[in-house]
Amino acid sequence: MTTQASSDYAAAALRLSTGALFLAHGWLKVSVFTIPGTVAYFESLGLPGLLAYLTIFAELAGGAALILGVATRLVSLALIPVLLGAVWAHSGFGWTFSSEGGGWEFPLFWAVVQGTVALLGAGAFALRVPALQRSLGQFA
């Protein structure tokens, strides 16, 4: 039987792990691919370079917000379009992410996970910001 406490811990584990993954992916774009390299990649896909900056910001800020448990539902929902963009970018490489160029299975799964995090909420060990909770209501 699932208890409220175990659900809160499960939500926290999911929130913390996906937050860490977003930080890792954002930092990868900064430190390994470099910001100019990421911009060039986005432009090679026919996307505006500005979208690369927004994606890096979303991954770094979103990852930090998820780890802290700040506006978890809203942040998770906001990150889904980033992940669906990754599904689109990797769609030509096949299903499995181990394919050359990366497939689209991982970003699609991750988008579903973010939807789950949005439904579950922050769970245990989340930073509660009363003013933010009042203004965002159930999305905080």
C-alpha positions as a Python dict, from the first residue, in 0.01 Angstrom:
ca = {
    (1, 'M'): (0, 0, 0),
    (2, 'T'): (127, 346, -88),
    (3, 'T'): (139, 595, 195),
    (4, 'Q'): (156, 973, 175),
    (5, 'A'): (510, 961, 315),
    (6, 'S'): (637, 710, 59),
    (7, 'S'): (474, 910, -224),
    (8, 'D'): (645, 1226, -97),
    (9, 'Y'): (982, 1050, -92),
    (10, 'A'): (925, 905, -440),
    (11, 'A'): (832, 1250, -576),
    (12, 'A'): (1143, 1397, -415),
    (13, 'A'): (1366, 1126, -566),
    (14, 'L'): (1222, 1188, -911),
    (15, 'R'): (1250, 1566, -872),
    (16, 'L'): (1609, 1553, -745),
    (17, 'S'): (1730, 1307, -1010),
    (18, 'T'): (1576, 1495, -1301),
    (19, 'G'): (1703, 1824, -1160),
    (20, 'A'): (2054, 1680, -1151),
    (21, 'L'): (2019, 1556, -1510),
    (22, 'F'): (1906, 1898, -1630),
    (23, 'L'): (2203, 2063, -1456),
    (24, 'A'): (2437, 1808, -1615),
    (25, 'H'): (2294, 1863, -1963),
    (26, 'G'): (2301, 2241, -1930),
    (27, 'W'): (2658, 2236, -1798),
    (28, 'L'): (2758, 2000, -2082),
    (29, 'K'): (2639, 2261, -2332),
    (30, 'V'): (2849, 2527, -2157),
    (31, 'S'): (3167, 2338, -2071),
    (32, 'V'): (3204, 2070, -2341),
    (33, 'F'): (3010, 2180, -2645),
    (34, 'T'): (3063, 2547, -2547),
    (35, 'I'): (2798, 2813, -2583),
    (36, 'P'): (2911, 2913, -2935),
    (37, 'G'): (2916, 2545, -3034),
    (38, 'T'): (2566, 2493, -2898),
    (39, 'V'): (2443, 2802, -3082),
    (40, 'A'): (2601, 2674, -3404),
    (41, 'Y'): (2435, 2334, -3356),
    (42, 'F'): (2093, 2490, -3307),
    (43, 'E'): (2146, 2706, -3616),
    (44, 'S'): (2252, 2396, -3814),
    (45, 'L'): (1907, 2255, -3733),
    (46, 'G'): (1747, 2568, -3875),
    (47, 'L'): (1661, 2706, -3532),
    (48, 'P'): (1743, 3058, -3417),
    (49, 'G'): (2063, 3083, -3214),
    (50, 'L'): (1870, 3257, -2936),
    (51, 'L'): (1695, 2927, -2870),
    (52, 'A'): (2029, 2773, -2768),
    (53, 'Y'): (2076, 3039, -2498),
    (54, 'L'): (1719, 2987, -2377),
    (55, 'T'): (1769, 2611, -2367),
    (56, 'I'): (2091, 2640, -2168),
    (57, 'F'): (1920, 2878, -1925),
    (58, 'A'): (1615, 2650, -1895),
    (59, 'E'): (1829, 2346, -1823),
    (60, 'L'): (2052, 2518, -1566),
    (61, 'A'): (1787, 2727, -1390),
    (62, 'G'): (1523, 2456, -1422),
    (63, 'G'): (1758, 2192, -1286),
    (64, 'A'): (1848, 2410, -988),
    (65, 'A'): (1481, 2491, -921),
    (66, 'L'): (1392, 2121, -932),
    (67, 'I'): (1671, 2029, -694),
    (68, 'L'): (1561, 2300, -453),
    (69, 'G'): (1194, 2214, -499),
    (70, 'V'): (1095, 2568, -599),
    (71, 'A'): (784, 2599, -819),
    (72, 'T'): (829, 2233, -908),
    (73, 'R'): (507, 2185, -1102),
    (74, 'L'): (552, 2501, -1307),
    (75, 'V'): (921, 2433, -1376),
    (76, 'S'): (849, 2075, -1483),
    (77, 'L'): (579, 2191, -1722),
    (78, 'A'): (808, 2463, -1861),
    (79, 'L'): (1082, 2207, -1931),
    (80, 'I'): (858, 1977, -2137),
    (81, 'P'): (884, 2194, -2454),
    (82, 'V'): (1264, 2185, -2421),
    (83, 'L'): (1249, 1805, -2413),
    (84, 'L'): (1004, 1786, -2702),
    (85, 'G'): (1246, 2005, -2897),
    (86, 'A'): (1515, 1748, -2821),
    (87, 'V'): (1281, 1473, -2945),
    (88, 'W'): (1244, 1666, -3270),
    (89, 'A'): (1619, 1733, -3298),
    (90, 'H'): (1702, 1364, -3248),
    (91, 'S'): (1409, 1218, -3445),
    (92, 'G'): (1619, 1159, -3756),
    (93, 'F'): (1862, 934, -3570),
    (94, 'G'): (1619, 656, -3485),
    (95, 'W'): (1454, 539, -3168),
    (96, 'T'): (1741, 435, -2938),
    (97, 'F'): (1949, 703, -2777),
    (98, 'S'): (2258, 486, -2825),
    (99, 'S'): (2227, 535, -3203),
    (100, 'E'): (2486, 753, -3369),
    (101, 'G'): (2366, 1110, -3314),
    (102, 'G'): (2134, 994, -3035),
    (103, 'G'): (1780, 875, -3086),
    (104, 'W'): (1462, 1016, -2943),
    (105, 'E'): (1371, 758, -2676),
    (106, 'F'): (1547, 933, -2388),
    (107, 'P'): (1411, 1286, -2441),
    (108, 'L'): (1060, 1148, -2494),
    (109, 'F'): (1082, 942, -2175),
    (110, 'W'): (1221, 1244, -1990),
    (111, 'A'): (926, 1456, -2113),
    (112, 'V'): (687, 1198, -1968),
    (113, 'V'): (883, 1202, -1642),
    (114, 'Q'): (851, 1582, -1624),
    (115, 'G'): (476, 1546, -1672),
    (116, 'T'): (478, 1300, -1383),
    (117, 'V'): (679, 1539, -1166),
    (118, 'A'): (428, 1813, -1249),
    (119, 'L'): (143, 1586, -1136),
    (120, 'L'): (320, 1468, -818),
    (121, 'G'): (456, 1803, -706),
    (122, 'A'): (773, 1865, -510),
    (123, 'G'): (740, 1592, -250),
    (124, 'A'): (966, 1580, 53),
    (125, 'F'): (1270, 1799, 117),
    (126, 'A'): (1148, 2088, -100),
    (127, 'L'): (1223, 2450, -31),
    (128, 'R'): (891, 2615, 43),
    (129, 'V'): (868, 2982, -54),
    (130, 'P'): (543, 3110, 102),
    (131, 'A'): (512, 3417, -122),
    (132, 'L'): (568, 3203, -431),
    (133, 'Q'): (317, 2946, -309),
    (134, 'R'): (55, 3217, -256),
    (135, 'S'): (105, 3362, -603),
    (136, 'L'): (136, 3032, -791),
    (137, 'G'): (-112, 2830, -586),
    (138, 'Q'): (-114, 2465, -687),
    (139, 'F'): (171, 2516, -937),
    (140, 'A'): (428, 2596, -666),
}
